[in-house]
């Protein structure tokens, strides 16, 4: 394991688990949905290896069913946003037979209006954040686009943390070096509720210092 | 246009040879700038996901090429057989056609062949488009890769001096992206009025102009339209205005066209 990989592994063990990062993303889509009074909100992760978009978090319509579902990345509305890096809002989607067929059949929900922004972190595009169907009688205008654009920075950080954690966990799980074992032990002890872990490590440290 | 030999200095004997027309004795009016122009003679390039040449709100398309990345990493420019791979370019082309109905439309496809690696393709496509000497190039896209910024900047400045106007959608997000921020590019954000002939000059750049970008009825794959909102659709509105002005006044330079947009903006003229 190289130094960066070791740091990443230790960080993953001590800074948060997959569940915690998922909870962060879930909170982001819950808040996005509440801010805009929308029927649903979702985060797509861009899987570079397969050129697909993966539902990572969903609030509202589709919650519970869609996480993990994959769609091709280079087509569709979120695909537009991903490749152009430009935020976009669309009305009347329910009247587009192509969209209804491609997404509606897979997700079981066809929004009438949607607003999508790219999730940009540093130089990378990590995915997209969508807000679907605003309250009756309202629409997505420039102020809403600007607000979602700002909010997207938070979502991008959350998605970046999740990806880093996954990479680090992969390193931890597959590496047989002493450093990886120490990192795995540190991560396991960190997950305990009591202070037994700290006491054990402190005792081990004292023992090693005495030799 | 043919490239003139650069003038690095001005000898006394050369002064008479560069006499220029003083066309603007007073603030130009919209009538002077655009009146009667349909864009005929102006060549507008859509650098995007390709353009559906058969869409009734877009046709005719006078040329289409695709920038492709080969398995060996080599970039090539080939005739585009696919048209529009996702619909974004067709939507932009339709906005231009609706305002400058007789302009000559061209497509350079740089998007759609995957969501990554697009920075290289955008660079190669833009270089190609500038070499073709289009009057206006619309870029409703950007890259966040810093390593492309310097080359993009050089290309944008080169276009500016060759009388090719780059019109780019501004990025209303807290990230660094290119090339819309460069001063040799005309950057466009959205206003909420439903009128393509309402545009505002922004006294606080880097977004330089605001044009119609909310609830725009854009050309949609399959031949219909869809109501869309985004700076992606405000940029081609301004690209079309540039085409109208250049069709009527082909002698205008890039900085003059930008000044003309400022002087005829809704908030400077009350037009």
Interface residues (C-beta under 8 A of the other chain):
Chain A: X46 X48 X51 X73 X74 X75 X76 X79 X80 X82 X83 X84 X85 X86 X87 X88 X89 X90 X91 X92 X93 X96 X97 X98 X115 X117 X118 X120 X122 X123 X124 X125 X139 X140 X141 X142 X145 X146 X149 X150 X152 X153
Chain B: X48 X49 X85 X86 X87 X88 X111 X112 X113 X114 X115 X116 X118 X140 X141 X142 X143 X144 X145 X146 X169 X171 X172 X173 X174 X175 X177 X189 X190 X191 X192 X213 X214 X215 X220 X221 X222 X224 X226 X227 X228 X229 X230 X231 X232
